[in-house]
Amino acid sequence: MKKSVGQMLGKAGIRIPLILWTLAVLYPIFWMFLGSFKSNAEIYRSPWGFPEVYNLQNYIDAWTNYNIGTSVMNSLIVTLAGTALTLVLAIPTSYAIERINFRGSHFLFMLYVSSMMIPMVLGWIPLFFMLMELNLLDNIFGLAIVYAVSQLPFTIFILTSFISTIPRSLEEAAAIDGMSPYGVLWKIITPLSMSGIITVTIMNAIQFWNEYFMALIFLQSSQNYTLALAIDYISNEAQYTNAWGTLFAGLVIATVPVIILYAIFQRRIAQGMTEGAIKG
Amino acid sequence: MVQSKKQKYMFLTFCLVPTFVLFAIFTLYPLLSGLYYSFFDWSGASDNREFIGLDNYIRLMNDAIIPNTIMHDYFLVVTKVIGIMILALFFAVALTQLKLREAPLYRIVFFFPNIMSVVVIGILWTFIYNPNLGLVNSALDFLGFEHLARPWLGDEKWALPSLVFPSVWAGIGLFMLMLMGAISNIPKSYYEAVEIDGATKWQQFWRVTVPLIWPQIKISILYIVITTLNGSFVIVQVMTGGGPNNSTHVMGSYLYQQAFVQFNFGYGAAIGVMILVLSLITVIILQFLLRRDKVEY
């Protein structure tokens, strides 16, 4: 079929908003990278252009003046401990809910899933005092536990749907061969739902790496700051010190791991997030 | 399966109990005791907690800032739903119907802000709105509209609307992908059938696309509403902290201010209960409003 002139024009016309939005998304991110290489004087002279020389002074400043290194370590620990704990807690429960008949299994599933819609902000006040009593306030492992539990509903929701696709015959065969249910869970179910486990783990890792508000409430001393708190702190200081370059370096350090994960797992992340949202 | 009852219950206990105990301690119990604390006057130290009945709620009714925070939340809800849905729907239709060669590139780029940290987004946009260095004022200068330049986040009238753009910017990708998934599931024959009837592209959009992806549109709207009511305070906290002069406080950021800055924990809990109640009511009303019979051709 021959395309009409109108259709050709239509296609070009549609491209304009798409390209504009691409620029709107990419430009601030590129500019954040560029700004991290500029001196403060240069940021004032031409905030939105390319740097004259690419220097790493801002990164050095962030590392020495603001202890970004400690915050990176804290964020890494919280992210790794949080994701590991989430899996340890979520995999057995997801399996039991999905595959073992017991009274209340549907209720339990609904309880977990519906808690995704509840605003947790109300719970943060009592949680603050509970963590204080447990000596887990201002403690990155305490924060990791809170994070892990906060992502439990989402993780259980995604994992049950993955486990439901595993054929029951595999478990039955293993059970006939004398494998215990613990063996089935560990040697059959876990490897076969690996794809789902990887997806939720990446999503949880990004979530924990990025999280800001709970860290703001539950961490206090600067040596325990996660990266989100550290850059927020630099940002507030920058109002007075004008250390914009250092701030951009902090933003870049916080964003690069997410970009790397996205570059590798783009499809999984997009799929995991849309599925998580469709729960409705 | 060859398994005794006892073994089965042992295994169930192993699977369910540790997880549920932690969930109960760190999610269910705090929510319930938040409700309980809302009846106390409490500045943090455990020995001076005083039961005051409904006084926190009476104070809530008389606090002149509260109605504003509610208004601000719903302002963000409405503007975000409109902004995100229009753009996401437009992009989703464009990328599925027009077989552009570079379509995957747009998908990848548009989705990325969805996984960026709210802190990074907030700080980036704070700088974009910076009165002297920011992109917005520079662009206005460049285009000859200097008189429109203003300290966006420092202006009581403009600060709140200025928060809408970062939220839309960060939110579109996810909903675009959800709608694209729905649109690509519509059989081609439906479009051919109405095309034979002489329907224009615009009519096809309203008569075929919208009714058939209605479930996903509804889910998207609900999701935006829930995440905004339950989480809009994060971007507010990062970008304005509720200022200038309380003009951007939403319910959540006001709760933070009352509880964790001014140590009125009981009053903060009452605000939390209000957030919970309002978001549940809103979701129920929306479910009802968005009900629409399933379309089948």
Interface residues (C-beta under 8 A of the other chain):
Chain A: K11 I14 R15 P17 L18 W21 T22 A24 V25 L26 P28 I29 M32 I43 Y44 P47 W48 L89 A90 P92 T93 Y95 A96 I100 F102 L108 Y112 S115 M117 I118 P119 M120 V121 L122 G123 W124 I125 P126 L127 F128 F129 M130 I145 V146 A148 V149 S150 L152 E171 E172 A175 I176 P181 Y182 L185 I206 W209 N210 E211 Y212 F213 L216 I217 A228 I231 D232 S235 W244 L247 L251 A254 T255 V258 I259 Y262 Q266 I269 A270 M273 T274 A277 I278 G280
Chain B: M1 V2 Q3 Q7 K8 F11 L12 F14 C15 L16 P18 T19 F20 L22 F23 I25 F26 T27 L28 Y29 P30 L31 S33 G34 L35 Y37 G44 S46 L87 F90 F91 A94 L95 L98 L100 L105 Y106 R107 I108 V109 F110 F111 F112 P113 N114 I115 M116 S117 V118 V119 V120 I123 L124 W125 T126 F127 I128 L133 G134 L135 S138 W169 I172 L174 L177 M178 G181 Q216 K218 I219 S220 L222 Y223 I226 L229 N230 G231 F233 V234 Q237 V238 G252 L255 Y256 A259 F260 F265 G268 A269 G272 V273 I275 L276 S279 V283
